[in-house]
């Protein structure tokens, strides 16, 4: 019989605000991460502080926000009203303290829970806040949530506003790095959502005159069927167009300035509204999937006291606009039906282009109906026998699960590599999909190939992305191939597959490359895993003598006991990103299309660089 553990009053413990945040950071900022993913905690810290500055602009004060991010420190300065000086310390160190509980001070704000800056404070090894207003200023400094400096209020000639400087705690965020691309994307979205606001990020200005219209035009990476339709109303803004080549739906949705990457009631209402509007306008009962195929849209609404489904606010859960107001669903549907229908009547050329697009989608759907049915049955049969996919227990769609952001699918090739990862993985959050040989180069092929090709069909089914990202089962899709020529080729073919048929997976920051060590350098006391020649040289210098050096030629050569380090706390992921000026069509044509003199020249130049690196 198991020995009983005493359970007395001594076992009952109360945590103060900072202890609870530091003990359970995931409850406040989602996953911790190392900065390689846009939803990693260090970016949530920046967002929480920025949200407060944005809310000042929304309330009519402060038209400029200055953001500086160095290697490990963040500085955010706004020119809003400034925190009342007697409450500066309370606002960043007492849970459920803040002006956002007062609807007269802040209406339609994102930060309603009084936790944001407290979490930043508690999870930083240095946190400084300064508020200036009415010719006076107040400074307070904290370390890991503990007050270290409580400066007296003094006179100041500086402009009013709030200035926050913080350094994420390296004991909570080990080996973190800020990726400027993710911060820039966040800041651009703030600028699009707040026309008239200037955000200066590391010296570069971000400003938008046309709101969501600018967002779509600057993010489009394929040709479109018609100019962006831009509609505005009270507490709602919509921009919409249709991609010429992509068949997927792409949405950028926002609530009170918060990018709801997982959508929610407002995005669902938009999808429903588009179908209703098109059916009524053309007086035809189109299939919903035909109407929404190729849609690229951005939607922003403002709601009084929104309810999100997680602390990181990625999905709107509530359906209320506010007291004595219609529901979110009714509001969005009525707005779209009225304003989009009016636009189509006034612009018959756009209406004609959209009608032809819907009719084309209808023909394609009917042509594919039989093969899609067979493909789904094949995928279901394979999944029952678990031949290709070794699944995990938690999935990205489990919105209330704290570990959903950690969910990962490793796509690997060969039995030995998939076997090593399978044995080393965390069965709760990590799944493995095993490829059989090199995938097909699907550049310029139609989506029919996804259903006809067994590998692509089963991969699509494993991810559950046939109809978009709404049911995506893993937050991180990781290509895990050998670091040799064949492995690089497989990587390229898989990236081509996703860009060709599911570009939104890449745009939304879900696709990664797994970096695994090239060398193991060790002696009897220490072991170093090296990801480059430079790291190998440094490891040899540290160990001295004649250390044992192993060159890993493939993933299958790394034992499961070692592999667990490379896919757990020490995992190195390189995100696959589409640059701001990178059009998917042009990228795929250059790298995966017919051989051209330009591509030959590019390959020769890059081979020369690689050769120089090896010589050095």
C-alpha positions, 0 to 999 in steps of 0.5 A, a space after each residue: 500500500 502506498 505511503 500516505 502523505 500528510 495533508 495539513 494547514 502547512 500544505 496550504 499556501 497563498 501566492 502574492 501576485 508576482 509569485 503566481 505570474 512567475 509560477 504559471 506564466 502560461 496563464 498570462 502570456 501563453 507559451 514562453 518560447 525563444 522568440 522564433 514564433 510570433 506567439 512566443 511570450 516575449 512578443 506578448 510582453 511587448 504587446 501588453 505594454 503597447 496596448 496601453 499606449 494604443 488605448 491612449 491614442 484611441 481615447 484621443 491623446 498621443 499621436 506618436 508612440 516610440 518603440 526601441 528594441 535592442 538585443 534584450 531590452 524594450 523601451 515604449 514611450 507614448 504621449 498620452 495622458 500619463 498614469 495618475 502619479 499617485 497610482 503609478 506603482 499600483 497600476 503595474 504591481 496590483 492585480 485588478 488595478 487600472 483605469 480600464 475598469 472605468 468605462 468613462 476613462 477607457 471605452 472599447 479597450 483591449 486590456 480589460 483584465 488589469 493584468 497586462 503590465 503586471 505580467 510584464 513587470 513580474 516576468 522582467 528582471 528589470 522594469 522601469 515605469 515613468 509617468 509625466 503629467 501636469 508638469 510633474 513626473 514619477 519613476 518606479 523601478 522593479 526587479 522580477 516584480 519587486 519594487 527597488 526604487 520608488 522615486 519621489 514626484 518631481 517637477 518636469 518640463 517633459 511632454 506628458 505620457 508614459 515610458 516603460 523600459 523592461 528586460 525579459 527575465 532570462 531565467 524564464 525566457 532562456 536563450 530568447 531572441 527578438 525577431 524584428 520581423 514579428 515586431 514590425 508586423 505587430 506595429 504595422 497592424 497597429 498603424 493600419 488599425 489606427 489611421 493618424 497614429 505614427 509609431 516609430 520603431 527603431 528609428 523607422 516610422 509606420 503610418 497608415 492613411 487608409 487603414 485596412 485598405 493599406 493592410 490588404 494592399 501591402 500584404 497581398 502576395 498574389 495578383 487579385 481579381 479586382 481592386 480592394 473594396 473598402 467599407 467603413 461604418 461606426 465601430 466596423 471597417 472591412 476591406 475585401 478582394 479576391 486572389 486570382 490564383 489562391 483558392 484558400 480563404 485569408 482573413 485578418 480580423 481584429 477586435 479593439 485593435 487586437 489581432 484575433 489570429 484564431 478568428 471568433 464570432 466576428 470572423 464567423 459572422 463575416 463568412 456568413 455575411 459574404 454568403 448571404 450577400 452574394 446569394 441575394 445580390 445574384 439571386 442564386 443559392 451558391 454553395 458557401 465554399 464557392 462564394 468564399 473561395 479566394 477571399 482575402 479580407 480584413 475586418 475590424 470591429 470595436 466592442 464594449 468589454 469583449 470576452 476572449 477565449 484565452 489570456 492572449 486574446 487570439 479568439 473572440 468568444 463573446 457575441 455582444 457589442 455592448 449594452 442596448 446594441 445588436 449582437 456581433 453577428 447581427 451587426 456584421 451581417 447587416 453592415 456587409 449586406 447593406 454596404 457590400 451590396 450597394 458597392 456591387 450595384 455601383 461597380 458592375 465590373 467588380 460584380 461581374 468578376 466576382 460572379 465569374 470567380 464563384 462560377 469557376 469555383 463551382 465547376 472546380 468543386 463539382 469536377 473534384 467531388 468524386 476524387 475528394 470523396 475517395 481521398 477523404 476515405 483513403 485518409 480516414 482508412 490510413 489514420 485508423 491504422 496509424 501508418 503515417 501519423 503518430 499523433 499527440 494528445 493535445 491539439 491547437 484547436 483545444 482552446 482552453 488547454 494551456 499547452 495548445 500553443 506548444 503543439 507541433 507536427 514534425 514532417 520527416 522522411 525515412 523510417 530511421 529519422 521518424 523513429 528517432 523523433 517518435 521515440 524522443 518526442 513529448 507525446 502530449 504535444 508533439 506528433 510525427 508525420 513520416 514521408 515516403 521518399 521525395 514529395 512531388 514538385 507541385 509548382 503550377 499544378 492544380 489542387 487536384 494533385 493534393 487529392 490524387 497524391 497520397 502523401 499530400 492528401 494524407 498530410 492535408 488530412 493530418 493538418 485538417 486544413 483542406 478548408 482553411 486554418 480554422 481547424 488547424 491541429 498543430 500550432 507549429 508545422 516543422 519540416 525535419 529533414 537531413 542537412 544534406 542536399 537531399 534533405 534540402 531538396 525535400 525542404 524546398 518541395 514541402 515549402 512549395 506545397 504549402 505556398 502553392 496550396 496553403 499560403 496562409 499557413 506560412 503567412 500566419 507564422 506556422 511553418 518552421 525548419 528544424 535545425 539539428 546539430 551537424 557535430 557532436 564534440 565531447 570528452 569524458 567531462 563535457 559534450 557540445 552539440 554544434 550547428 556550424 563549423 564555427 561552433 565546432 571550432 569554438 567547442 574544440 577550443 573549450 575542450 582542448 586536447 583531442 576531443 571526440 568529434 562525430 559528424 551527423 550525416 542524417 537525423 537517423 544517426 542521432 539516438 533518441 536519447 540525444 534527439 530529445 534535447 533538440 526537440 524539447 528545451 533546446 529546440 532551434 526552429 527557423 521560421 519560414 517567412 514571406 518578406 513584405 515585398 515577396 510575391 508568392 507567385 514570383 518566388 515559386 516561379 523563380 525557384 521551382 519553375 523552368 530553369 532560367 539564366 537568372 536562376 543558374 546565375 543565382 545558384 552559381 553565386 550562392 555555391 561560391 559563397 558556400 565554398 568560401 565559408 568551407 575554406 575559411 
